[in-house]
Amino acid sequence: LPQLAGDLAAHIAMEEQLFYPAACEALHENAWLCACQARRAQAQQALHRALGASLDGEEFGRAIGELRGLVARHAVEEEDLLFPRLEKALDGGAMRALGLSMAALYDAKVDAGYVLD
């Protein structure tokens, strides 16, 4: 669970700090950044509940189920809606540069570990 928390926190940070700002700029809209902030709050709340719950308790199962649903919805929204639009808006060089920056930030955040806010 701490590994999941660290990976999720790193993913959220990478999206908020790099990916969504770049996507919003390329697409000339802020809707994705606003949606990301709302999903982040929900995901962090579910993760905090899971981390504080007994592994064999009902609250843990509910929190993990909620988190799983949020992550699945997030993936579908990005893969089906955002990525195709972004691939048309950014050239290959810009995509590579963004990807490298995102990977570096993600790795740094994973190395730092998860810190409960």
C-alpha positions in Angstrom: 0.0 0.0 0.0 2.8 2.5 0.7 4.2 1.7 -2.7 0.8 2.3 -4.3 0.5 5.6 -2.4 4.0 6.8 -3.6 3.3 5.8 -7.2 -0.1 7.5 -7.2 1.3 10.7 -5.5 4.1 10.8 -8.1 1.6 10.4 -11.0 -0.6 13.1 -9.7 2.3 15.5 -9.2 3.6 14.8 -12.7 0.2 15.5 -14.2 -0.6 18.6 -12.2 2.9 20.2 -12.6 3.7 19.3 -16.2 1.1 17.3 -18.2 -2.1 19.3 -17.6 -0.5 22.7 -17.9 1.1 21.6 -21.2 -2.2 20.1 -22.4 -4.2 23.1 -21.5 -1.8 25.4 -23.3 -1.7 23.3 -26.4 -5.5 22.9 -26.5 -6.2 26.5 -25.4 -8.5 25.4 -22.6 -8.3 24.8 -18.8 -11.0 22.2 -18.4 -8.6 19.3 -18.0 -6.7 21.1 -15.2 -9.9 21.8 -13.3 -11.1 18.2 -13.7 -7.7 16.9 -12.6 -7.8 18.9 -9.4 -11.2 17.5 -8.5 -10.1 13.9 -9.2 -6.9 14.4 -7.2 -8.8 15.5 -4.2 -11.1 12.5 -4.4 -8.2 10.1 -5.0 -6.2 11.5 -2.1 -9.2 11.2 0.2 -9.8 7.6 -0.8 -6.1 6.8 -0.4 -5.9 8.4 3.0 -8.9 6.4 4.1 -7.3 3.2 2.8 -4.0 4.0 4.6 -5.8 4.6 7.9 -8.1 1.5 7.7 -7.5 -2.0 8.8 -6.6 -4.2 5.9 -9.3 -6.7 6.7 -12.0 -4.1 7.4 -14.9 -2.9 5.3 -13.6 0.7 5.1 -10.3 -0.5 3.4 -12.3 -2.3 0.8 -14.6 0.7 0.1 -11.7 3.1 -0.1 -9.7 0.8 -2.4 -12.8 0.2 -4.6 -13.4 4.0 -4.8 -9.7 4.6 -5.7 -9.8 1.8 -8.3 -12.9 3.3 -9.9 -11.4 6.8 -10.0 -8.2 5.6 -11.6 -10.1 3.5 -14.2 -12.3 6.5 -15.1 -9.3 8.7 -15.3 -7.5 6.4 -17.7 -10.5 6.1 -20.0 -11.0 9.8 -20.1 -7.4 10.5 -21.0 -6.9 7.7 -23.4 -10.2 8.2 -25.3 -10.6 11.9 -25.1 -7.5 13.8 -24.2 -4.6 11.9 -25.8 -6.0 11.9 -29.3 -6.6 15.7 -29.2 -3.2 16.3 -27.7 -1.4 14.1 -30.3 -2.9 16.4 -33.0 -2.0 19.6 -31.2 1.7 18.8 -30.3 4.4 17.9 -32.7 6.7 14.9 -32.1 9.5 16.9 -30.6 7.2 18.7 -28.1 5.7 15.3 -27.1 9.1 13.8 -26.5 10.3 16.7 -24.5 7.1 16.6 -22.4 7.5 12.9 -21.9 11.1 13.2 -20.7 10.2 15.9 -18.3 7.3 13.9 -16.9 9.4 10.8 -16.5 12.1 12.7 -14.6 9.6 14.4 -12.3 7.8 11.1 -11.7 11.0 9.3 -10.8 12.0 12.1 -8.4 8.6 11.9 -6.7 8.7 8.1 -6.4 12.2 8.4 -4.9 10.9 10.9 -2.3 8.1 8.5 -1.3 4.6 9.3 -0.2 4.0 12.0 2.4 0.6 12.2 4.0 -0.7 15.8 3.6 
